[in-house]
Amino acid sequence: MRSRRRGGIARAAAVRVLALLGTFGAIGAFVASAPPQAKAAQSPAEFYAGKSIDLQIGYSVGGGYDLYARLLARHLGKHIPGNPTVVPKNMEGAGSLRLANWLYSAAPRDGTVIGATSRGAPFDPLLNEHGAQFDASKFTYVGSANNEVSLCVALPSSGVTKFDDLYTKTLTIGSTGVGDDTYQFPAVMNAVLGTKFKIVTGYPGGNDVSLAIERGEVDGRCGWSYSSLITTRPTWLPTKKITILVQMSLAKHPDLPDVPLIMDMAKTQEQRQIFRLVCARQVMGRPYLAPPGLPPDRAAALRQAFDETMRDKEFLADAEQNKVEINPVSGKDLEALIKDIYRTPPDVTKRAAAMMQ
């Protein structure tokens, strides 16, 4: 009788041990199958170590955006934790809208892709550009290598020697087409202020407009980046071949304190809103943005790396050698600008969009 009782107790103990082992096994299986986010998160340095970052450029090889992006690619990686290799690639199409749409909807959202789009791309949805299929406020803005200032210039032989002359005299200027600053800036000034720009479109690129000025086909150019002017036609200002009529930006360039700023020409609140909307793109002269939804620590690491690169002596020497102007804007400031511009009243954006067509 006593031996049967001992046997029963032993069997019960064995069952309890097996049950406990089953519980521990289930716990082990749960831990092994836990999703990655339940495990310890990788630091940016751990994530980027041994990886590469694609720097996609929304234009073909050889242009200004390509030059700036390849310059950045040579120096950015050493400032990113883990020191990934930054590989420039070109995804041209639709004035970089193809790239902007891809960044928003299809690119990896892990911090391994950065895009170099046009300065105007983030504003295209606001201005009813139907090819823009993204919410610009959701991009991860890394920074801009330049706070650009564009100019309107005239040949002295045109008879237009100052901005006020444009109210009474016609200035014939060259343009690459209606989607470009060379058309949109003078078109908006004509509509808002009553200036008399006569816009001749159809030139393949900005350099072709400059050649047209040299040939006497047109008398000026509008929407010409100051950095591009001093790089491609360095003697034109010192020799007074051209006269600068106005600066198109939110603030004056330090080199041009005495040249009028378009923002100062506005006479009403609506005019100021229109010019701010149109010229805000200049602040992000050479922008770099990543897809929405990046892990916050990686987004912060990319922004910090960009800021450090803009102060890097080797980077600045490389920029000087390539005659590239560096006047950086942080990703945080770009993000704030986009949010501010997208608060522009809808009726104002509608009017501005109509003026650019």
C-alpha positions in Angstrom: 0.0 0.0 0.0 2.8 2.4 1.0 4.8 1.6 -2.2 1.7 2.3 -4.4 1.4 5.7 -2.7 5.1 6.5 -3.3 4.7 5.5 -6.9 1.7 7.9 -7.3 3.6 10.7 -5.7 6.6 10.1 -8.0 4.4 10.1 -11.1 2.7 13.3 -10.1 6.1 15.0 -9.5 7.2 13.9 -12.9 4.1 15.4 -14.5 4.8 18.7 -12.8 8.4 18.7 -14.0 7.3 17.9 -17.6 4.8 20.8 -17.3 7.4 23.2 -16.1 9.8 22.1 -18.9 7.0 22.7 -21.4 6.4 26.2 -20.0 10.1 27.0 -20.2 10.2 25.7 -23.7 7.3 27.8 -24.7 9.0 30.9 -23.2 12.1 30.1 -25.2 10.2 29.7 -28.4 8.4 33.0 -27.8 11.7 34.8 -27.2 13.2 33.3 -30.3 10.3 34.3 -32.4 9.9 37.8 -31.0 9.8 40.5 -33.6 13.0 42.6 -34.2 11.5 45.6 -32.5 11.1 43.6 -29.2 14.9 43.0 -29.2 17.4 45.6 -28.3 17.4 48.3 -31.1 20.6 48.9 -33.1 22.3 52.2 -32.7 22.9 54.2 -35.8 26.6 53.2 -35.7 25.7 49.5 -35.5 23.2 49.9 -38.3 25.4 51.8 -40.7 28.6 49.9 -40.2 29.5 48.1 -43.4 26.6 49.5 -45.3 26.3 51.9 -48.2 23.8 54.8 -48.7 22.4 55.6 -52.1 22.4 59.3 -52.9 19.9 59.5 -55.7 20.1 62.6 -57.9 17.0 63.8 -59.7 19.0 65.1 -62.7 21.5 63.8 -65.3 25.2 63.8 -64.8 27.0 67.1 -65.2 24.5 69.7 -64.0 24.5 71.8 -60.9 22.4 69.4 -58.8 24.7 66.5 -59.8 27.8 68.5 -59.1 26.6 69.5 -55.6 25.4 65.9 -54.8 28.7 64.2 -55.9 30.6 66.7 -53.8 28.5 65.9 -50.8 28.9 62.1 -51.4 32.6 62.4 -51.2 32.6 63.7 -47.6 29.3 62.8 -45.9 30.0 59.2 -45.0 32.8 60.0 -42.6 30.5 62.0 -40.4 27.7 59.4 -40.2 28.1 56.9 -37.4 29.4 53.6 -38.7 31.0 55.5 -41.7 28.9 54.0 -44.5 29.9 54.5 -48.1 27.8 57.1 -49.9 27.2 56.2 -53.5 25.8 58.8 -55.9 23.3 57.6 -58.5 21.2 59.4 -61.1 17.4 59.0 -61.4 16.5 61.8 -63.7 13.0 62.5 -65.0 10.3 65.2 -64.9 12.5 67.8 -63.3 13.2 65.4 -60.3 9.5 64.7 -59.7 10.2 61.1 -60.6 12.7 60.9 -57.8 10.5 62.7 -55.3 7.6 60.4 -56.0 9.8 57.3 -55.6 11.3 58.6 -52.4 7.8 59.1 -51.0 6.2 55.8 -52.1 8.8 53.2 -52.9 12.3 53.9 -51.4 13.5 52.0 -48.3 12.6 53.9 -45.1 15.6 52.7 -43.1 18.0 55.5 -43.7 19.9 53.9 -46.6 18.6 56.3 -49.3 18.8 60.1 -49.6 17.5 62.1 -52.6 18.7 65.3 -54.2 15.6 66.8 -55.8 15.0 70.3 -57.3 14.5 73.2 -54.9 11.0 73.5 -56.3 9.9 69.9 -55.9 8.6 70.1 -52.3 6.3 73.0 -53.4 4.8 71.3 -56.4 1.8 69.7 -54.7 0.9 73.1 -53.2 1.1 74.7 -56.7 -1.1 72.0 -58.3 1.6 70.2 -60.2 -0.4 67.1 -61.1 2.7 64.9 -61.4 3.5 65.4 -57.7 2.2 62.4 -55.8 3.5 63.1 -52.3 2.9 65.0 -49.1 6.0 67.2 -48.9 5.5 67.8 -45.1 6.3 64.1 -44.4 9.7 63.9 -46.0 12.8 63.7 -43.8 14.7 66.9 -44.6 18.4 66.4 -44.2 19.6 69.9 -45.2 20.5 72.2 -48.1 24.0 73.0 -49.3 23.0 76.4 -50.4 20.5 79.2 -49.5 20.1 80.3 -53.1 19.5 83.8 -54.4 18.3 84.2 -58.0 18.6 87.4 -60.0 17.0 89.3 -62.8 19.7 90.9 -65.0 19.7 93.2 -68.1 22.1 94.4 -70.7 22.8 98.1 -70.4 21.9 98.5 -74.1 18.3 97.4 -73.2 17.6 100.8 -71.6 16.5 99.0 -68.4 19.1 100.1 -65.8 17.0 99.7 -62.6 14.0 97.8 -61.4 11.6 100.8 -61.7 12.3 100.9 -65.4 10.4 97.6 -65.8 7.1 99.4 -65.1 7.4 101.5 -68.3 9.9 99.6 -70.5 9.7 96.1 -72.0 12.7 93.8 -71.3 13.0 90.7 -73.5 14.4 87.8 -71.5 15.2 84.2 -72.3 13.7 81.2 -70.6 14.0 77.4 -70.7 10.2 76.9 -70.3 7.1 77.5 -68.2 8.1 75.0 -65.5 11.4 76.8 -64.7 12.4 79.7 -62.5 13.4 81.6 -65.7 9.7 81.7 -66.6 7.9 81.6 -63.3 9.7 84.4 -61.5 9.1 87.1 -64.2 5.6 85.8 -64.9 4.7 86.3 -61.3 6.2 89.8 -61.2 4.3 90.7 -64.3 1.0 89.5 -62.7 1.6 91.0 -59.3 3.5 94.2 -59.9 2.7 95.0 -63.5 6.3 94.8 -64.8 6.9 94.4 -68.5 9.0 91.3 -69.0 8.7 89.7 -72.4 9.5 86.1 -72.0 11.0 84.1 -74.9 10.9 80.3 -74.1 12.4 77.3 -75.8 16.1 77.5 -74.8 17.4 74.0 -73.8 19.2 75.2 -70.6 20.4 78.1 -68.6 23.7 78.3 -70.4 21.8 78.6 -73.7 20.0 81.7 -72.4 23.4 83.2 -71.5 24.7 82.5 -75.0 21.5 84.2 -76.3 22.4 87.3 -74.3 25.9 87.2 -75.8 24.4 87.0 -79.3 22.0 89.8 -78.7 18.9 87.6 -79.1 17.5 88.6 -75.7 18.3 91.5 -73.4 18.4 89.7 -70.1 17.6 86.8 -67.9 15.5 86.3 -64.8 15.7 83.4 -62.2 19.5 83.2 -62.7 21.2 81.8 -59.5 23.9 84.2 -58.3 26.2 81.2 -57.6 25.8 80.1 -61.2 26.4 83.6 -62.6 29.7 84.1 -60.8 30.8 80.6 -61.7 29.9 80.5 -65.4 30.2 84.2 -66.3 32.7 85.5 -63.7 33.6 88.6 -65.7 30.1 89.9 -66.4 29.6 91.8 -63.1 33.1 93.2 -62.7 33.0 94.5 -66.3 29.4 95.7 -66.0 28.3 93.7 -69.0 25.0 93.3 -67.1 23.0 95.1 -64.5 21.3 93.3 -61.6 17.7 94.6 -61.3 16.3 92.6 -58.4 17.1 89.6 -56.1 14.5 86.8 -56.0 14.7 85.3 -52.5 13.5 85.8 -49.0 16.6 87.7 -48.0 19.4 89.5 -49.7 22.7 87.8 -50.6 25.6 89.2 -48.5 27.5 90.2 -51.6 24.6 92.3 -52.9 23.4 94.6 -50.1 22.5 97.4 -52.4 20.4 95.4 -54.9 16.6 95.5 -54.3 14.9 92.4 -52.9 11.6 91.3 -54.4 10.0 90.9 -50.9 10.5 94.7 -50.5 8.4 95.4 -53.6 5.2 93.9 -52.2 2.6 96.5 -51.3 -0.1 94.3 -49.7 -0.2 91.3 -47.5 -1.4 89.1 -50.3 1.5 90.2 -52.5 3.9 89.4 -49.7 2.3 86.0 -49.3 2.6 85.3 -53.1 6.3 86.3 -53.2 7.1 84.3 -50.1 5.4 81.3 -51.6 7.3 81.7 -54.9 10.7 82.5 -53.4 10.7 80.1 -50.5 12.2 77.4 -52.8 15.4 79.5 -52.9 16.1 78.7 -49.2 16.5 75.1 -50.2 18.8 75.8 -53.2 20.4 72.4 -53.2 18.1 70.2 -51.0 18.7 66.7 -49.6 15.7 64.7 -48.3 15.0 61.1 -47.2 11.8 59.2 -47.3 9.1 59.6 -44.6 9.1 57.5 -41.5 12.8 57.1 -40.8 13.8 55.8 -37.4 14.2 59.0 -35.4 17.8 58.3 -34.3 18.9 57.6 -37.9 17.2 60.8 -39.1 19.0 62.8 -36.4 22.3 61.1 -37.3 21.9 62.0 -41.0 21.0 65.7 -40.1 24.0 66.0 -37.7 26.3 64.4 -40.3 25.1 66.9 -42.9 25.7 69.8 -40.6 29.2 68.6 -39.7 30.0 68.0 -43.4 29.1 71.6 -44.2 31.8 72.7 -41.7 34.4 70.1 -42.8 37.6 71.9 -44.0 38.3 69.2 -46.6 34.7 69.5 -47.9 34.9 73.3 -48.1 38.3 73.1 -49.9 36.8 70.7 -52.4 33.9 73.0 -52.9 36.2 76.0 -53.5 38.2 74.0 -56.0 35.0 73.2 -57.9 33.8 76.8 -57.6 30.7 75.7 -55.7 29.1 78.2 -53.3 28.3 76.7 -49.8 25.7 78.5 -47.7 24.0 75.7 -45.8 20.5 75.4 -44.3 19.8 72.7 -41.7 17.2 70.0 -42.1 15.4 71.3 -39.1 15.0 74.7 -40.7 13.9 73.2 -44.0 11.2 71.3 -42.2 10.0 74.4 -40.4 9.9 76.3 -43.7 7.9 73.7 -45.5 5.3 73.6 -42.7 5.1 77.4 -42.7 4.6 77.7 -46.4 2.0 75.0 -46.5 -0.1 77.2 -44.1 -0.4 79.8 -46.9 -4.2 80.5 -47.5 -5.6 78.3 -50.3 -6.8 81.3 -52.3 -3.3 82.8 -52.3 -1.7 79.5 -53.5 -4.4 79.1 -56.2 -3.6 82.6 -57.5 0.1 82.0 -57.5 -0.3 78.7 -59.3 -2.4 80.4 -62.0 0.3 83.1 -62.5 3.0 80.4 -63.2 1.1 78.7 -66.0 
